Amino acid sequence: MTDIYLPQFTVGEDAFDAFEQEISRYGKKVCVVHGEKAWNAAKAYVLPAIEKAGLSLTQAVLYGHDATYENVESIISNENVKTADAMIAVGGGKCIDTAKLAADMLGMPVFTVPSIASNCAPVTQISIMYNADGSFKDIPRLKNVPAHCFINPKLALAAPIKYLWAGIGDAMAKHVESSWSAKAGEALSYGSALGITAGSMCFYPMLEKGKKAFDDAKNGVVSEELQETLLNIIVSPGIVSVAVDPAYNGGIAHALFYGLTSRKHIEKNHLHGEVVSYGSLVNLMVDKDFDKLEKTWKFNKSIALPTCLADLELEADDPLDDVLALTMANQELKHTPYPVTAEIIHQAIMALDKYNG
Ligand SMILES: [Zn+2]
């Protein structure tokens, strides 16, 4: 048996007007689980929308500050959460993943309101969980995708622009990695073929409209290009995530990111999607896909995403042994279209530095 739940969403400056139609079918009482900064920016939109929809708020609960099981426990033991008919999660990826898992445990429908456009957490069927010390814990699979996602571009504009910037890089990697992982030509299941096809939406429209969208966001303008880019950051990679066999969900770009996080300054000074966008270039160099490499390199340059080691504060002659050992051990490299070694990745990193001239 195979089941695939696809993302459902509403996008637009009036997206929250859909609360009534989407949420009230589950009941009238809602709780909100939110991030701290997210709620400061979003409550002026979300609270009036809850009222306009004829819903009553049982409580707005701060989820905590990390996607941990401790935070999930405290949410599911909150009486005002338990007595609600539905949950609205308002925040970034970690808040939304925590709320999704809590709602899943309570058997409660969860609605998502992304406060930043940086990842596909608002529409996926997994939660990426961490330990209290910040280290990675696990990725539980949930019973369903969120009941609906409401994307208001104005909220994404209220957040620091760096999240959109990194989100673009992370989304583009979804195509680079998923299409690369499947390139050996083996027969694909319906879901894998669907997801990998959807993954191209994370890449080609971005090359065309990503820079305009980014500039518009900087200027506070909600344009068609910006709206489309938000969907290609939140929804398109979400379709890849929910549809493909896990073997095709990752690649060198993400494995290298996890390897690089062993260097403290990477965690401290650089965003996930930013580092991953550098990894996409390494992935394409390993694959000798020079056409796609050139397109991605030019795009990265155009919005100042990293293209070389120096952009990540690394020396050109750094042997990276520790980084590559972790990269190779990462689950993202369990499935590759051909054998990939630490040496191959290191040579690609060197070649990419040369490519930069
Ligand atoms: Zn990512």
Boltz pocket constraint, residues with backbone or C-beta under 6 A from the ligand:
constraints:
  - pocket:
      binder: B
      contacts: [[A, 170], [A, 254], [A, 272], [A, 273], [A, 276]]
      max_distance: 6.0
